[in-house]
Amino acid sequence: MTTYKRYDPLSADLPHTPMEYPDTYWWATANTAPSDDGKLSENIDTDVAIIGAGYTGLSCAYYLAKKYGVRVHVLEAHKLGWGCSGRNGSFMRPAIGRFLWSEYLKKYGLNQTRSLFQESFKALNTMKELIELGSIECDKQPDGWLRVAHNKNRWCVLEREYKVLQQYLGYKEVSLLSDAEVTAHGLGGTEAHGAIYYPHAFSAHPLKVAFGIAKMAREAGATIHTATPVTRWDQNYNQHRLITPHGVVNAKHVVIATNGYSTEKLHPSLKARLMPVLSSIVVTRPFSPDELIKAGFTTTNIVIDTRKLLNFYRLLPDGRILLGSRGSITESPKDDFRISNDLLNTIKYKFPKLNDVRADYHWSGWVALSFDSMPRVHSLKSHTGVSYAIGYNGSGTTASVYFGKLLAEHIGGGVQIPEVLGGPLSAFPFSRFRRVGQRLAFAAFKYQDKK
Ligand SMILES: Cc1cc2nc3c(=O)[nH]c(=O)nc-3n(C[C@H](O)[C@H](O)[C@H](O)COP(=O)(O)OP(=O)(O)OC[C@H]3O[C@@H](n4cnc5c(N)ncnc54)[C@H](O)[C@@H]3O)c2cc1C
């Protein structure tokens, strides 16, 4: 009998063995990966070494090489965009962290919330800028997203959020849609009890986006080594030695861009600072236009509901439905099977008129939660020449490319990191019990979501 060894970044060793892409819809439809510089097979010197070839690392590499002509090497344990950047739902929204703007207002007050709101639009614009500059062909779908009330009791959440957006943040382009209006917008079914429509957001093919940025970074002069896990990191004041299986990298500056795939053994600054959590997706069989009309799901806008353990969903260009959520604690086959069934049942519940709802694809990835639910872009005072951009709390598609750019401007051009995004990650109290805390929190969220 084979026993399954659970992978969990909380307790895992640093990666040693390069892995293939997981069996996702994105990998199946990406055609082929662009070329990279393969595994590192010699000892090298560089100005900046970046660990991780997701959106954060690739964007940082691109801007460092392009804007500042810096000698930069990206070291990726597996493949280009192998982590969350090649597995996400591709909801490209103005978002920093995981709270509603009404929650930020309560937590941080008006000035800080306004600053964060502005930063979130810079994040969206960075993603747009990269796609445009690189002419990245990534199956972009039309602008706009919906936050939908999944039951009648959540309408008040939308009203509160809408008021904050309009009155406090001056976001006049959003509109509040009634049940009838959201149905007319192309989102019906059993869980569409009104929505906020936001015009500024789009969806795309996330792995093609990662491939596009990787190509831009290499064309700008960056080197990207895949199948090159960093297995040890020695620091002697401002000289860093990164050990990989077939070569050593001597770097003046190191950027940690490993987000949910960070293990605490990589660097002391990560100790007790992150909570890796699985996010999972199912992609159904393709539905015909008639089936989707009958089911009441025709909008190509991205949709997020009002659950605590939120569901995010969208129609793919070939008529499939993608739906994702949190809920799984481990990557064990048992949890995997349960979460994939739960997600399919959610689609069936939301759209009861759909027949033969089956999953053609199902996968998960590790996102990184931080103690205060806020991401950070930061250069460490405790360790010379070490920076990180990390802790996106599951909303990192646009924040990651923006944070990568901010780090590039900071390292390459000495530009200050915006105060509202900077500073070190806080430590989790009772950090040994993070998984226990997650189980309790998820159980509470599930209970609240039923109300
Ligand atoms: C299922 C799912 C759906 C999501 N949907 C959305 C969404 O719709 N919208 C949104 O905003 N966000 C979403 N996210 C989150 C978003 O994808 C991430 O926040 C973002 O991609 C993080 O990018 P990154 O480059 O920082 O990290 P990643 O893309 O995870 O890259 C980290 C890389 O570091 C590498 N690495 C780790 N350790 C080492 C080492 N020792 N040596 C070398 N390399 C190493 C890993 O192999 C990995 O490739 C989703 C995430 C998941 C899993």
Ligand as a Chemical Component Dictionary entry (heavy atoms), coordinates in Angstrom:
data_LIG
# 
_chem_comp.id                   LIG 
_chem_comp.type                 NON-POLYMER 
_chem_comp.pdbx_formal_charge   0 
_chem_comp.three_letter_code    LIG 
# 
loop_
_chem_comp_atom.comp_id 
_chem_comp_atom.atom_id 
_chem_comp_atom.alt_atom_id 
_chem_comp_atom.type_symbol 
_chem_comp_atom.charge 
_chem_comp_atom.model_Cartn_x 
_chem_comp_atom.model_Cartn_y 
_chem_comp_atom.model_Cartn_z 
_chem_comp_atom.pdbx_ordinal 
LIG C1  C1  C 0 -6.616 28.367 -6.906 1  
LIG C2  C2  C 0 -6.178 29.794 -6.773 2  
LIG C3  C3  C 0 -6.974 30.831 -7.271 3  
LIG C4  C4  C 0 -6.582 32.156 -7.144 4  
LIG N1  N1  N 0 -7.342 33.115 -7.740 5  
LIG C5  C5  C 0 -6.989 34.412 -7.638 6  
LIG C6  C6  C 0 -7.747 35.416 -8.304 7  
LIG O1  O1  O 0 -8.675 35.120 -9.051 8  
LIG N2  N2  N 0 -7.391 36.706 -8.100 9  
LIG C7  C7  C 0 -6.338 37.068 -7.303 10 
LIG O2  O2  O 0 -6.080 38.266 -7.143 11 
LIG N3  N3  N 0 -5.543 36.116 -6.749 12 
LIG C8  C8  C 0 -5.824 34.804 -6.897 13 
LIG N4  N4  N 0 -5.026 33.844 -6.359 14 
LIG C9  C9  C 0 -3.775 34.262 -5.682 15 
LIG C10 C10 C 0 -2.693 34.673 -6.688 16 
LIG O3  O3  O 0 -2.601 33.713 -7.700 17 
LIG C11 C11 C 0 -1.351 34.828 -5.950 18 
LIG O4  O4  O 0 -1.501 35.784 -4.912 19 
LIG C12 C12 C 0 -0.207 35.291 -6.859 20 
LIG O5  O5  O 0 -0.150 34.540 -8.033 21 
LIG C13 C13 C 0 1.116  35.201 -6.098 22 
LIG O6  O6  O 0 2.186  35.306 -7.004 23 
LIG P1  P1  P 0 3.671  35.087 -6.528 24 
LIG O7  O7  O 0 4.540  35.270 -7.700 25 
LIG O8  O8  O 0 3.946  35.930 -5.340 26 
LIG O9  O9  O 0 3.710  33.568 -6.000 27 
LIG P2  P2  P 0 3.619  32.190 -6.812 28 
LIG O10 O10 O 0 3.015  32.390 -8.147 29 
LIG O11 O11 O 0 2.968  31.200 -5.915 30 
LIG O12 O12 O 0 5.140  31.809 -7.073 31 
LIG C14 C14 C 0 6.014  31.420 -6.035 32 
LIG C15 C15 C 0 7.101  30.553 -6.675 33 
LIG O13 O13 O 0 8.174  30.381 -5.746 34 
LIG C16 C16 C 0 8.788  29.136 -6.047 35 
LIG N5  N5  N 0 9.623  28.725 -4.912 36 
LIG C17 C17 C 0 9.242  28.479 -3.633 37 
LIG N6  N6  N 0 10.310 28.125 -2.883 38 
LIG C18 C18 C 0 11.399 28.142 -3.699 39 
LIG C19 C19 C 0 12.788 27.863 -3.507 40 
LIG N7  N7  N 0 13.284 27.486 -2.319 41 
LIG N8  N8  N 0 13.618 27.978 -4.570 42 
LIG C20 C20 C 0 13.149 28.376 -5.784 43 
LIG N9  N9  N 0 11.837 28.632 -6.019 44 
LIG C21 C21 C 0 10.969 28.526 -4.990 45 
LIG C22 C22 C 0 7.581  28.217 -6.276 46 
LIG O14 O14 O 0 7.942  27.066 -6.984 47 
LIG C23 C23 C 0 6.623  29.142 -7.046 48 
LIG O15 O15 O 0 6.693  28.961 -8.439 49 
LIG C24 C24 C 0 -5.361 32.488 -6.477 50 
LIG C25 C25 C 0 -4.551 31.467 -5.993 51 
LIG C26 C26 C 0 -4.947 30.127 -6.142 52 
LIG C27 C27 C 0 -4.081 29.027 -5.630 53 
# 
loop_
_chem_comp_bond.comp_id 
_chem_comp_bond.atom_id_1 
_chem_comp_bond.atom_id_2 
_chem_comp_bond.value_order 
_chem_comp_bond.pdbx_ordinal 
LIG C1  C2  SING 1  
LIG C2  C3  SING 2  
LIG C2  C26 DOUB 3  
LIG C3  C4  DOUB 4  
LIG C4  N1  SING 5  
LIG C4  C24 SING 6  
LIG N1  C5  DOUB 7  
LIG C5  C6  SING 8  
LIG C5  C8  SING 9  
LIG C6  O1  DOUB 10 
LIG C6  N2  SING 11 
LIG N2  C7  SING 12 
LIG C7  O2  DOUB 13 
LIG C7  N3  SING 14 
LIG N3  C8  DOUB 15 
LIG C8  N4  SING 16 
LIG N4  C9  SING 17 
LIG N4  C24 SING 18 
LIG C9  C10 SING 19 
LIG C10 O3  SING 20 
LIG C10 C11 SING 21 
LIG C11 O4  SING 22 
LIG C11 C12 SING 23 
LIG C12 O5  SING 24 
LIG C12 C13 SING 25 
LIG C13 O6  SING 26 
LIG O6  P1  SING 27 
LIG P1  O7  DOUB 28 
LIG P1  O8  SING 29 
LIG P1  O9  SING 30 
LIG O9  P2  SING 31 
LIG P2  O10 DOUB 32 
LIG P2  O11 SING 33 
LIG P2  O12 SING 34 
LIG O12 C14 SING 35 
LIG C14 C15 SING 36 
LIG C15 O13 SING 37 
LIG C15 C23 SING 38 
LIG O13 C16 SING 39 
LIG C16 N5  SING 40 
LIG C16 C22 SING 41 
LIG N5  C17 SING 42 
LIG N5  C21 SING 43 
LIG C17 N6  DOUB 44 
LIG N6  C18 SING 45 
LIG C18 C19 SING 46 
LIG C18 C21 DOUB 47 
LIG C19 N7  SING 48 
LIG C19 N8  DOUB 49 
LIG N8  C20 SING 50 
LIG C20 N9  DOUB 51 
LIG N9  C21 SING 52 
LIG C22 O14 SING 53 
LIG C22 C23 SING 54 
LIG C23 O15 SING 55 
LIG C24 C25 DOUB 56 
LIG C25 C26 SING 57 
LIG C26 C27 SING 58 
# 
